[in-house]
Amino acid sequence: MDPVNLAEFKKRFPIFKDVPDSEFIYRNGKWFISLKATKQLAYKHKNKELIKFINTVEGKRNELNGN
């Protein structure tokens, strides 16, 4: 698959239209969004399973950082 610029990616996947460009990273031919952006989308769309997963990830991250 050819590389897709971010504007084209957002057109293909409208769920990402409100995510700031700074929250995206292009790696190995794929677009990824930050944990912060994922969390915002999860709460915006009231996705309970994703919210639960994010809280688990953040909890593990805090344990590793000693918080």
CHARMM-style PDB file with segment names, atoms N, HN, CA, C and O in Angstrom:
ATOM      1  N   MET     1       0.844  -1.183   0.000  1.00  0.00      PROA
ATOM      2  CA  MET     1       0.000   0.000   0.000  1.00  0.00      PROA
ATOM      3  C   MET     1       0.887   1.243   0.000  1.00  0.00      PROA
ATOM      4  O   MET     1       1.871   1.317   0.737  1.00  0.00      PROA
ATOM      5  N   ASP     2       0.536   2.194  -0.815  1.00  0.00      PROA
ATOM      6  HN  ASP     2      -0.263   2.134  -1.414  1.00  0.00      PROA
ATOM      7  CA  ASP     2       1.300   3.440  -0.895  1.00  0.00      PROA
ATOM      8  C   ASP     2       1.105   4.270   0.369  1.00  0.00      PROA
ATOM      9  O   ASP     2       0.043   4.213   0.988  1.00  0.00      PROA
ATOM     10  N   PRO     3       2.112   5.033   0.752  1.00  0.00      PROA
ATOM     11  CA  PRO     3       1.957   5.922   1.904  1.00  0.00      PROA
ATOM     12  C   PRO     3       0.806   6.900   1.682  1.00  0.00      PROA
ATOM     13  O   PRO     3       0.604   7.403   0.577  1.00  0.00      PROA
ATOM     14  N   VAL     4       0.072   7.152   2.729  1.00  0.00      PROA
ATOM     15  HN  VAL     4       0.236   6.743   3.627  1.00  0.00      PROA
ATOM     16  CA  VAL     4      -1.078   8.049   2.670  1.00  0.00      PROA
ATOM     17  C   VAL     4      -0.767   9.258   3.545  1.00  0.00      PROA
ATOM     18  O   VAL     4      -0.336   9.111   4.688  1.00  0.00      PROA
ATOM     19  N   ASN     5      -0.989  10.461   2.999  1.00  0.00      PROA
ATOM     20  HN  ASN     5      -1.339  10.581   2.070  1.00  0.00      PROA
ATOM     21  CA  ASN     5      -0.745  11.630   3.843  1.00  0.00      PROA
ATOM     22  C   ASN     5      -1.844  11.730   4.896  1.00  0.00      PROA
ATOM     23  O   ASN     5      -2.907  11.126   4.752  1.00  0.00      PROA
ATOM     24  N   LEU     6      -1.589  12.475   5.929  1.00  0.00      PROA
ATOM     25  HN  LEU     6      -0.725  12.965   6.047  1.00  0.00      PROA
ATOM     26  CA  LEU     6      -2.492  12.535   7.073  1.00  0.00      PROA
ATOM     27  C   LEU     6      -3.859  13.087   6.696  1.00  0.00      PROA
ATOM     28  O   LEU     6      -4.874  12.588   7.181  1.00  0.00      PROA
ATOM     29  N   ALA     7      -3.907  14.091   5.854  1.00  0.00      PROA
ATOM     30  HN  ALA     7      -3.083  14.496   5.460  1.00  0.00      PROA
ATOM     31  CA  ALA     7      -5.193  14.661   5.436  1.00  0.00      PROA
ATOM     32  C   ALA     7      -6.048  13.604   4.735  1.00  0.00      PROA
ATOM     33  O   ALA     7      -7.252  13.515   4.974  1.00  0.00      PROA
ATOM     34  N   GLU     8      -5.428  12.813   3.878  1.00  0.00      PROA
ATOM     35  HN  GLU     8      -4.449  12.885   3.684  1.00  0.00      PROA
ATOM     36  CA  GLU     8      -6.149  11.740   3.177  1.00  0.00      PROA
ATOM     37  C   GLU     8      -6.612  10.666   4.159  1.00  0.00      PROA
ATOM     38  O   GLU     8      -7.722  10.146   4.042  1.00  0.00      PROA
ATOM     39  N   PHE     9      -5.764  10.341   5.119  1.00  0.00      PROA
ATOM     40  HN  PHE     9      -4.863  10.764   5.215  1.00  0.00      PROA
ATOM     41  CA  PHE     9      -6.122   9.352   6.135  1.00  0.00      PROA
ATOM     42  C   PHE     9      -7.356   9.814   6.915  1.00  0.00      PROA
ATOM     43  O   PHE     9      -8.273   9.029   7.157  1.00  0.00      PROA
ATOM     44  N   LYS    10      -7.372  11.082   7.302  1.00  0.00      PROA
ATOM     45  HN  LYS    10      -6.627  11.720   7.105  1.00  0.00      PROA
ATOM     46  CA  LYS    10      -8.512  11.617   8.049  1.00  0.00      PROA
ATOM     47  C   LYS    10      -9.784  11.622   7.205  1.00  0.00      PROA
ATOM     48  O   LYS    10     -10.877  11.440   7.742  1.00  0.00      PROA
ATOM     49  N   LYS    11      -9.659  11.828   5.892  1.00  0.00      PROA
ATOM     50  HN  LYS    11      -8.771  11.976   5.456  1.00  0.00      PROA
ATOM     51  CA  LYS    11     -10.829  11.757   5.008  1.00  0.00      PROA
ATOM     52  C   LYS    11     -11.368  10.335   4.943  1.00  0.00      PROA
ATOM     53  O   LYS    11     -12.582  10.126   4.931  1.00  0.00      PROA
ATOM     54  N   ARG    12     -10.471   9.361   4.901  1.00  0.00      PROA
ATOM     55  HN  ARG    12      -9.486   9.530   4.910  1.00  0.00      PROA
ATOM     56  CA  ARG    12     -10.883   7.952   4.841  1.00  0.00      PROA
ATOM     57  C   ARG    12     -11.532   7.487   6.137  1.00  0.00      PROA
ATOM     58  O   ARG    12     -12.439   6.655   6.123  1.00  0.00      PROA
ATOM     59  N   PHE    13     -11.063   8.028   7.257  1.00  0.00      PROA
ATOM     60  HN  PHE    13     -10.326   8.704   7.269  1.00  0.00      PROA
ATOM     61  CA  PHE    13     -11.542   7.612   8.570  1.00  0.00      PROA
ATOM     62  C   PHE    13     -12.010   8.843   9.348  1.00  0.00      PROA
ATOM     63  O   PHE    13     -11.255   9.400  10.145  1.00  0.00      PROA
ATOM     64  N   PRO    14     -13.252   9.264   9.117  1.00  0.00      PROA
ATOM     65  CA  PRO    14     -13.759  10.514   9.701  1.00  0.00      PROA
ATOM     66  C   PRO    14     -13.754  10.558  11.230  1.00  0.00      PROA
ATOM     67  O   PRO    14     -13.825  11.642  11.809  1.00  0.00      PROA
ATOM     68  N   ILE    15     -13.672   9.417  11.886  1.00  0.00      PROA
ATOM     69  HN  ILE    15     -13.614   8.536  11.416  1.00  0.00      PROA
ATOM     70  CA  ILE    15     -13.631   9.418  13.347  1.00  0.00      PROA
ATOM     71  C   ILE    15     -12.431  10.210  13.868  1.00  0.00      PROA
ATOM     72  O   ILE    15     -12.453  10.711  14.992  1.00  0.00      PROA
ATOM     73  N   PHE    16     -11.382  10.322  13.045  1.00  0.00      PROA
ATOM     74  HN  PHE    16     -11.364   9.915  12.132  1.00  0.00      PROA
ATOM     75  CA  PHE    16     -10.160  11.018  13.451  1.00  0.00      PROA
ATOM     76  C   PHE    16     -10.140  12.497  13.072  1.00  0.00      PROA
ATOM     77  O   PHE    16      -9.140  13.173  13.314  1.00  0.00      PROA
ATOM     78  N   LYS    17     -11.209  13.012  12.489  1.00  0.00      PROA
ATOM     79  HN  LYS    17     -12.022  12.463  12.292  1.00  0.00      PROA
ATOM     80  CA  LYS    17     -11.197  14.382  11.963  1.00  0.00      PROA
ATOM     81  C   LYS    17     -10.901  15.442  13.024  1.00  0.00      PROA
ATOM     82  O   LYS    17     -10.296  16.469  12.713  1.00  0.00      PROA
ATOM     83  N   ASP    18     -11.317  15.211  14.270  1.00  0.00      PROA
ATOM     84  HN  ASP    18     -11.808  14.377  14.523  1.00  0.00      PROA
ATOM     85  CA  ASP    18     -11.105  16.203  15.329  1.00  0.00      PROA
ATOM     86  C   ASP    18      -9.810  15.993  16.114  1.00  0.00      PROA
ATOM     87  O   ASP    18      -9.497  16.771  17.015  1.00  0.00      PROA
ATOM     88  N   VAL    19      -9.069  14.960  15.780  1.00  0.00      PROA
ATOM     89  HN  VAL    19      -9.323  14.328  15.048  1.00  0.00      PROA
ATOM     90  CA  VAL    19      -7.801  14.687  16.468  1.00  0.00      PROA
ATOM     91  C   VAL    19      -6.728  15.595  15.870  1.00  0.00      PROA
ATOM     92  O   VAL    19      -6.522  15.586  14.656  1.00  0.00      PROA
ATOM     93  N   PRO    20      -6.039  16.381  16.706  1.00  0.00      PROA
ATOM     94  CA  PRO    20      -4.988  17.267  16.184  1.00  0.00      PROA
ATOM     95  C   PRO    20      -3.882  16.478  15.483  1.00  0.00      PROA
ATOM     96  O   PRO    20      -3.542  15.368  15.894  1.00  0.00      PROA
ATOM     97  N   ASP    21      -3.336  17.055  14.439  1.00  0.00      PROA
ATOM     98  HN  ASP    21      -3.613  17.956  14.106  1.00  0.00      PROA
ATOM     99  CA  ASP    21      -2.265  16.400  13.675  1.00  0.00      PROA
ATOM    100  C   ASP    21      -1.079  16.026  14.562  1.00  0.00      PROA
ATOM    101  O   ASP    21      -0.390  15.039  14.303  1.00  0.00      PROA
ATOM    102  N   SER    22      -0.845  16.814  15.602  1.00  0.00      PROA
ATOM    103  HN  SER    22      -1.405  17.616  15.812  1.00  0.00      PROA
ATOM    104  CA  SER    22       0.299  16.559  16.482  1.00  0.00      PROA
ATOM    105  C   SER    22       0.154  15.256  17.278  1.00  0.00      PROA
ATOM    106  O   SER    22       1.128  14.774  17.855  1.00  0.00      PROA
ATOM    107  N   GLU    23      -1.050  14.689  17.312  1.00  0.00      PROA
ATOM    108  HN  GLU    23      -1.841  15.081  16.843  1.00  0.00      PROA
ATOM    109  CA  GLU    23      -1.289  13.449  18.049  1.00  0.00      PROA
ATOM    110  C   GLU    23      -1.067  12.205  17.187  1.00  0.00      PROA
ATOM    111  O   GLU    23      -1.249  11.085  17.665  1.00  0.00      PROA
ATOM    112  N   PHE    24      -0.676  12.388  15.923  1.00  0.00      PROA
ATOM    113  HN  PHE    24      -0.528  13.298  15.535  1.00  0.00      PROA
ATOM    114  CA  PHE    24      -0.431  11.279  14.999  1.00  0.00      PROA
ATOM    115  C   PHE    24       1.063  11.071  14.795  1.00  0.00      PROA
ATOM    116  O   PHE    24       1.854  12.012  14.853  1.00  0.00      PROA
ATOM    117  N   ILE    25       1.429   9.823  14.558  1.00  0.00      PROA
ATOM    118  HN  ILE    25       0.787   9.057  14.511  1.00  0.00      PROA
ATOM    119  CA  ILE    25       2.794   9.491  14.161  1.00  0.00      PROA
ATOM    120  C   ILE    25       2.706   8.441  13.055  1.00  0.00      PROA
ATOM    121  O   ILE    25       1.885   7.526  13.116  1.00  0.00      PROA
ATOM    122  N   TYR    26       3.557   8.586  12.052  1.00  0.00      PROA
ATOM    123  HN  TYR    26       4.224   9.329  12.003  1.00  0.00      PROA
ATOM    124  CA  TYR    26       3.596   7.644  10.927  1.00  0.00      PROA
ATOM    125  C   TYR    26       4.798   6.743  11.105  1.00  0.00      PROA
ATOM    126  O   TYR    26       5.939   7.206  11.124  1.00  0.00      PROA
ATOM    127  N   ARG    27       4.536   5.448  11.236  1.00  0.00      PROA
ATOM    128  HN  ARG    27       3.610   5.071  11.221  1.00  0.00      PROA
ATOM    129  CA  ARG    27       5.612   4.496  11.512  1.00  0.00      PROA
ATOM    130  C   ARG    27       5.382   3.212  10.715  1.00  0.00      PROA
ATOM    131  O   ARG    27       4.305   2.619  10.776  1.00  0.00      PROA
ATOM    132  N   ASN    28       6.387   2.797   9.980  1.00  0.00      PROA
ATOM    133  HN  ASN    28       7.262   3.279   9.930  1.00  0.00      PROA
ATOM    134  CA  ASN    28       6.328   1.542   9.214  1.00  0.00      PROA
ATOM    135  C   ASN    28       5.105   1.466   8.304  1.00  0.00      PROA
ATOM    136  O   ASN    28       4.478   0.413   8.182  1.00  0.00      PROA
ATOM    137  N   GLY    29       4.773   2.577   7.673  1.00  0.00      PROA
ATOM    138  HN  GLY    29       5.282   3.432   7.772  1.00  0.00      PROA
ATOM    139  CA  GLY    29       3.675   2.590   6.716  1.00  0.00      PROA
ATOM    140  C   GLY    29       2.288   2.659   7.316  1.00  0.00      PROA
ATOM    141  O   GLY    29       1.300   2.441   6.613  1.00  0.00      PROA
ATOM    142  N   LYS    30       2.191   2.961   8.614  1.00  0.00      PROA
ATOM    143  HN  LYS    30       2.993   3.138   9.185  1.00  0.00      PROA
ATOM    144  CA  LYS    30       0.886   3.028   9.280  1.00  0.00      PROA
ATOM    145  C   LYS    30       0.802   4.283  10.139  1.00  0.00      PROA
ATOM    146  O   LYS    30       1.801   4.747  10.689  1.00  0.00      PROA
ATOM    147  N   TRP    31      -0.418   4.824  10.245  1.00  0.00      PROA
ATOM    148  HN  TRP    31      -1.229   4.446   9.799  1.00  0.00      PROA
ATOM    149  CA  TRP    31      -0.663   5.962  11.121  1.00  0.00      PROA
ATOM    150  C   TRP    31      -1.082   5.447  12.495  1.00  0.00      PROA
ATOM    151  O   TRP    31      -1.894   4.528  12.603  1.00  0.00      PROA
ATOM    152  N   PHE    32      -0.522   6.044  13.533  1.00  0.00      PROA
ATOM    153  HN  PHE    32       0.138   6.790  13.445  1.00  0.00      PROA
ATOM    154  CA  PHE    32      -0.874   5.727  14.911  1.00  0.00      PROA
ATOM    155  C   PHE    32      -1.259   7.026  15.614  1.00  0.00      PROA
ATOM    156  O   PHE    32      -0.782   8.105  15.261  1.00  0.00      PROA
ATOM    157  N   ILE    33      -2.142   6.901  16.628  1.00  0.00      PROA
ATOM    158  HN  ILE    33      -2.529   6.024  16.916  1.00  0.00      PROA
ATOM    159  CA  ILE    33      -2.472   8.080  17.429  1.00  0.00      PROA
ATOM    160  C   ILE    33      -1.963   7.864  18.847  1.00  0.00      PROA
ATOM    161  O   ILE    33      -1.754   6.734  19.288  1.00  0.00      PROA
ATOM    162  N   SER    34      -1.772   8.957  19.534  1.00  0.00      PROA
ATOM    163  HN  SER    34      -1.941   9.875  19.175  1.00  0.00      PROA
ATOM    164  CA  SER    34      -1.238   8.914  20.894  1.00  0.00      PROA
ATOM    165  C   SER    34      -2.270   8.341  21.864  1.00  0.00      PROA
ATOM    166  O   SER    34      -3.456   8.251  21.549  1.00  0.00      PROA
ATOM    167  N   LEU    35      -1.799   7.960  23.033  1.00  0.00      PROA
ATOM    168  HN  LEU    35      -0.835   8.033  23.288  1.00  0.00      PROA
ATOM    169  CA  LEU    35      -2.688   7.482  24.087  1.00  0.00      PROA
ATOM    170  C   LEU    35      -3.676   8.580  24.464  1.00  0.00      PROA
ATOM    171  O   LEU    35      -4.849   8.305  24.713  1.00  0.00      PROA
ATOM    172  N   LYS    36      -3.206   9.813  24.505  1.00  0.00      PROA
ATOM    173  HN  LYS    36      -2.253  10.036  24.304  1.00  0.00      PROA
ATOM    174  CA  LYS    36      -4.079  10.949  24.832  1.00  0.00      PROA
ATOM    175  C   LYS    36      -5.236  11.041  23.837  1.00  0.00      PROA
ATOM    176  O   LYS    36      -6.388  11.205  24.242  1.00  0.00      PROA
ATOM    177  N   ALA    37      -4.942  10.937  22.551  1.00  0.00      PROA
ATOM    178  HN  ALA    37      -4.007  10.803  22.223  1.00  0.00      PROA
ATOM    179  CA  ALA    37      -5.983  11.016  21.524  1.00  0.00      PROA
ATOM    180  C   ALA    37      -6.919   9.817  21.600  1.00  0.00      PROA
ATOM    181  O   ALA    37      -8.127   9.955  21.407  1.00  0.00      PROA
ATOM    182  N   THR    38      -6.366   8.646  21.880  1.00  0.00      PROA
ATOM    183  HN  THR    38      -5.384   8.535  22.037  1.00  0.00      PROA
ATOM    184  CA  THR    38      -7.189   7.443  22.019  1.00  0.00      PROA
ATOM    185  C   THR    38      -8.171   7.610  23.167  1.00  0.00      PROA
ATOM    186  O   THR    38      -9.344   7.254  23.058  1.00  0.00      PROA
ATOM    187  N   LYS    39      -7.676   8.155  24.262  1.00  0.00      PROA
ATOM    188  HN  LYS    39      -6.724   8.445  24.351  1.00  0.00      PROA
ATOM    189  CA  LYS    39      -8.523   8.371  25.437  1.00  0.00      PROA
ATOM    190  C   LYS    39      -9.643   9.367  25.123  1.00  0.00      PROA
ATOM    191  O   LYS    39     -10.792   9.150  25.508  1.00  0.00      PROA
ATOM    192  N   GLN    40      -9.314  10.447  24.432  1.00  0.00      PROA
ATOM    193  HN  GLN    40      -8.381  10.623  24.120  1.00  0.00      PROA
ATOM    194  CA  GLN    40     -10.328  11.438  24.066  1.00  0.00      PROA
ATOM    195  C   GLN    40     -11.407  10.820  23.188  1.00  0.00      PROA
ATOM    196  O   GLN    40     -12.595  11.075  23.389  1.00  0.00      PROA
ATOM    197  N   LEU    41     -11.001  10.008  22.215  1.00  0.00      PROA
ATOM    198  HN  LEU    41     -10.037   9.800  22.051  1.00  0.00      PROA
ATOM    199  CA  LEU    41     -11.973   9.349  21.338  1.00  0.00      PROA
ATOM    200  C   LEU    41     -12.834   8.354  22.115  1.00  0.00      PROA
ATOM    201  O   LEU    41     -14.039   8.261  21.880  1.00  0.00      PROA
ATOM    202  N   ALA    42     -12.228   7.620  23.029  1.00  0.00      PROA
ATOM    203  HN  ALA    42     -11.249   7.696  23.220  1.00  0.00      PROA
ATOM    204  CA  ALA    42     -12.972   6.636  23.821  1.00  0.00      PROA
ATOM    205  C   ALA    42     -14.064   7.314  24.637  1.00  0.00      PROA
ATOM    206  O   ALA    42     -15.200   6.840  24.670  1.00  0.00      PROA
ATOM    207  N   TYR    43     -13.729   8.418  25.293  1.00  0.00      PROA
ATOM    208  HN  TYR    43     -12.806   8.802  25.266  1.00  0.00      PROA
ATOM    209  CA  TYR    43     -14.728   9.131  26.088  1.00  0.00      PROA
ATOM    210  C   TYR    43     -15.765   9.808  25.199  1.00  0.00      PROA
ATOM    211  O   TYR    43     -16.951   9.814  25.529  1.00  0.00      PROA
ATOM    212  N   LYS    44     -15.339  10.368  24.094  1.00  0.00      PROA
ATOM    213  HN  LYS    44     -14.376  10.363  23.826  1.00  0.00      PROA
ATOM    214  CA  LYS    44     -16.264  11.044  23.175  1.00  0.00      PROA
ATOM    215  C   LYS    44     -17.321  10.073  22.653  1.00  0.00      PROA
ATOM    216  O   LYS    44     -18.493  10.429  22.532  1.00  0.00      PROA
ATOM    217  N   HSD    45     -16.900   8.850  22.346  1.00  0.00      PROA
ATOM    218  HN  HSD    45     -15.948   8.561  22.444  1.00  0.00      PROA
ATOM    219  CA  HSD    45     -17.811   7.860  21.767  1.00  0.00      PROA
ATOM    220  C   HSD    45     -18.323   6.864  22.807  1.00  0.00      PROA
ATOM    221  O   HSD    45     -18.965   5.871  22.464  1.00  0.00      PROA
ATOM    222  N   LYS    46     -18.035   7.137  24.071  1.00  0.00      PROA
ATOM    223  HN  LYS    46     -17.514   7.943  24.350  1.00  0.00      PROA
ATOM    224  CA  LYS    46     -18.516   6.334  25.200  1.00  0.00      PROA
ATOM    225  C   LYS    46     -18.243   4.841  25.019  1.00  0.00      PROA
ATOM    226  O   LYS    46     -19.118   4.003  25.238  1.00  0.00      PROA
ATOM    227  N   ASN    47     -17.019   4.532  24.616  1.00  0.00      PROA
ATOM    228  HN  ASN    47     -16.309   5.212  24.438  1.00  0.00      PROA
ATOM    229  CA  ASN    47     -16.607   3.147  24.401  1.00  0.00      PROA
ATOM    230  C   ASN    47     -16.046   2.595  25.714  1.00  0.00      PROA
ATOM    231  O   ASN    47     -14.870   2.786  26.027  1.00  0.00      PROA
ATOM    232  N   LYS    48     -16.897   1.914  26.471  1.00  0.00      PROA
ATOM    233  HN  LYS    48     -17.852   1.759  26.217  1.00  0.00      PROA
ATOM    234  CA  LYS    48     -16.528   1.454  27.813  1.00  0.00      PROA
ATOM    235  C   LYS    48     -15.353   0.480  27.817  1.00  0.00      PROA
ATOM    236  O   LYS    48     -14.498   0.545  28.699  1.00  0.00      PROA
ATOM    237  N   GLU    49     -15.307  -0.416  26.844  1.00  0.00      PROA
ATOM    238  HN  GLU    49     -16.002  -0.468  26.127  1.00  0.00      PROA
ATOM    239  CA  GLU    49     -14.206  -1.382  26.799  1.00  0.00      PROA
ATOM    240  C   GLU    49     -12.870  -0.690  26.539  1.00  0.00      PROA
ATOM    241  O   GLU    49     -11.857  -1.039  27.145  1.00  0.00      PROA
ATOM    242  N   LEU    50     -12.869   0.282  25.646  1.00  0.00      PROA
ATOM    243  HN  LEU    50     -13.692   0.566  25.154  1.00  0.00      PROA
ATOM    244  CA  LEU    50     -11.635   1.012  25.354  1.00  0.00      PROA
ATOM    245  C   LEU    50     -11.215   1.862  26.549  1.00  0.00      PROA
ATOM    246  O   LEU    50     -10.026   1.956  26.853  1.00  0.00      PROA
ATOM    247  N   ILE    51     -12.173   2.478  27.226  1.00  0.00      PROA
ATOM    248  HN  ILE    51     -13.139   2.402  26.980  1.00  0.00      PROA
ATOM    249  CA  ILE    51     -11.873   3.266  28.428  1.00  0.00      PROA
ATOM    250  C   ILE    51     -11.247   2.365  29.495  1.00  0.00      PROA
ATOM    251  O   ILE    51     -10.268   2.741  30.139  1.00  0.00      PROA
ATOM    252  N   LYS    52     -11.814   1.185  29.673  1.00  0.00      PROA
ATOM    253  HN  LYS    52     -12.610   0.879  29.150  1.00  0.00      PROA
ATOM    254  CA  LYS    52     -11.285   0.226  30.650  1.00  0.00      PROA
ATOM    255  C   LYS    52      -9.850  -0.168  30.291  1.00  0.00      PROA
ATOM    256  O   LYS    52      -8.982  -0.222  31.162  1.00  0.00      PROA
ATOM    257  N   PHE    53      -9.605  -0.443  29.013  1.00  0.00      PROA
ATOM    258  HN  PHE    53     -10.310  -0.399  28.306  1.00  0.00      PROA
ATOM    259  CA  PHE    53      -8.265  -0.811  28.551  1.00  0.00      PROA
ATOM    260  C   PHE    53      -7.272   0.326  28.797  1.00  0.00      PROA
ATOM    261  O   PHE    53      -6.165   0.092  29.283  1.00  0.00      PROA
ATOM    262  N   ILE    54      -7.665   1.545  28.465  1.00  0.00      PROA
ATOM    263  HN  ILE    54      -8.564   1.735  28.070  1.00  0.00      PROA
ATOM    264  CA  ILE    54      -6.789   2.708  28.658  1.00  0.00      PROA
ATOM    265  C   ILE    54      -6.452   2.885  30.134  1.00  0.00      PROA
ATOM    266  O   ILE    54      -5.302   3.147  30.484  1.00  0.00      PROA
ATOM    267  N   ASN    55      -7.451   2.741  30.993  1.00  0.00      PROA
ATOM    268  HN  ASN    55      -8.385   2.528  30.708  1.00  0.00      PROA
ATOM    269  CA  ASN    55      -7.202   2.874  32.426  1.00  0.00      PROA
ATOM    270  C   ASN    55      -6.223   1.811  32.913  1.00  0.00      PROA
ATOM    271  O   ASN    55      -5.397   2.082  33.785  1.00  0.00      PROA
ATOM    272  N   THR    56      -6.310   0.604  32.357  1.00  0.00      PROA
ATOM    273  HN  THR    56      -6.981   0.384  31.649  1.00  0.00      PROA
ATOM    274  CA  THR    56      -5.371  -0.463  32.700  1.00  0.00      PROA
ATOM    275  C   THR    56      -3.961  -0.095  32.248  1.00  0.00      PROA
ATOM    276  O   THR    56      -3.004  -0.243  33.009  1.00  0.00      PROA
ATOM    277  N   VAL    57      -3.832   0.383  31.018  1.00  0.00      PROA
ATOM    278  HN  VAL    57      -4.610   0.504  30.400  1.00  0.00      PROA
ATOM    279  CA  VAL    57      -2.530   0.783  30.481  1.00  0.00      PROA
ATOM    280  C   VAL    57      -1.937   1.913  31.315  1.00  0.00      PROA
ATOM    281  O   VAL    57      -0.757   1.876  31.664  1.00  0.00      PROA
ATOM    282  N   GLU    58      -2.753   2.915  31.635  1.00  0.00      PROA
ATOM    283  HN  GLU    58      -3.712   2.945  31.351  1.00  0.00      PROA
ATOM    284  CA  GLU    58      -2.255   4.040  32.429  1.00  0.00      PROA
ATOM    285  C   GLU    58      -1.847   3.587  33.821  1.00  0.00      PROA
ATOM    286  O   GLU    58      -0.864   4.087  34.369  1.00  0.00      PROA
ATOM    287  N   GLY    59      -2.582   2.654  34.398  1.00  0.00      PROA
ATOM    288  HN  GLY    59      -3.380   2.248  33.953  1.00  0.00      PROA
ATOM    289  CA  GLY    59      -2.236   2.128  35.715  1.00  0.00      PROA
ATOM    290  C   GLY    59      -0.890   1.430  35.694  1.00  0.00      PROA
ATOM    291  O   GLY    59      -0.071   1.623  36.593  1.00  0.00      PROA
ATOM    292  N   LYS    60      -0.658   0.619  34.672  1.00  0.00      PROA
ATOM    293  HN  LYS    60      -1.323   0.462  33.942  1.00  0.00      PROA
ATOM    294  CA  LYS    60       0.621  -0.079  34.546  1.00  0.00      PROA
ATOM    295  C   LYS    60       1.753   0.903  34.303  1.00  0.00      PROA
ATOM    296  O   LYS    60       2.860   0.721  34.809  1.00  0.00      PROA
ATOM    297  N   ARG    61       1.476   1.947  33.528  1.00  0.00      PROA
ATOM    298  HN  ARG    61       0.577   2.095  33.117  1.00  0.00      PROA
ATOM    299  CA  ARG    61       2.498   2.967  33.265  1.00  0.00      PROA
ATOM    300  C   ARG    61       2.872   3.692  34.552  1.00  0.00      PROA
ATOM    301  O   ARG    61       4.046   3.972  34.799  1.00  0.00      PROA
ATOM    302  N   ASN    62       1.867   3.994  35.370  1.00  0.00      PROA
ATOM    303  HN  ASN    62       0.913   3.766  35.170  1.00  0.00      PROA
ATOM    304  CA  ASN    62       2.125   4.675  36.639  1.00  0.00      PROA
ATOM    305  C   ASN    62       2.925   3.789  37.592  1.00  0.00      PROA
ATOM    306  O   ASN    62       3.783   4.278  38.327  1.00  0.00      PROA
ATOM    307  N   GLU    63       2.637   2.473  37.578  1.00  0.00      PROA
ATOM    308  HN  GLU    63       1.940   2.076  36.981  1.00  0.00      PROA
ATOM    309  CA  GLU    63       3.397   1.551  38.421  1.00  0.00      PROA
ATOM    310  C   GLU    63       4.871   1.535  38.018  1.00  0.00      PROA
ATOM    311  O   GLU    63       5.754   1.511  38.875  1.00  0.00      PROA
ATOM    312  N   LEU    64       5.128   1.549  36.725  1.00  0.00      PROA
ATOM    313  HN  LEU    64       4.411   1.569  36.029  1.00  0.00      PROA
ATOM    314  CA  LEU    64       6.509   1.538  36.242  1.00  0.00      PROA
ATOM    315  C   LEU    64       7.244   2.826  36.588  1.00  0.00      PROA
ATOM    316  O   LEU    64       8.458   2.822  36.795  1.00  0.00      PROA
ATOM    317  N   ASN    65       6.497   3.934  36.649  1.00  0.00      PROA
ATOM    318  HN  ASN    65       5.511   3.937  36.480  1.00  0.00      PROA
ATOM    319  CA  ASN    65       7.100   5.230  36.957  1.00  0.00      PROA
ATOM    320  C   ASN    65       7.164   5.493  38.457  1.00  0.00      PROA
ATOM    321  O   ASN    65       7.711   6.511  38.883  1.00  0.00      PROA
ATOM    322  N   GLY    66       6.614   4.588  39.262  1.00  0.00      PROA
ATOM    323  HN  GLY    66       6.170   3.761  38.917  1.00  0.00      PROA
ATOM    324  CA  GLY    66       6.650   4.757  40.709  1.00  0.00      PROA
ATOM    325  C   GLY    66       5.596   5.694  41.245  1.00  0.00      PROA
ATOM    326  O   GLY    66       5.729   6.184  42.367  1.00  0.00      PROA
ATOM    327  N   ASN    67       4.550   5.959  40.481  1.00  0.00      PROA
ATOM    328  HN  ASN    67       4.442   5.561  39.570  1.00  0.00      PROA
ATOM    329  CA  ASN    67       3.461   6.843  40.943  1.00  0.00      PROA
ATOM    330  C   ASN    67       2.359   6.043  41.580  1.00  0.00      PROA
ATOM    331  OT1 ASN    67       1.363   6.611  42.027  1.00  0.00      PROA
TER     332      ASN     67
END
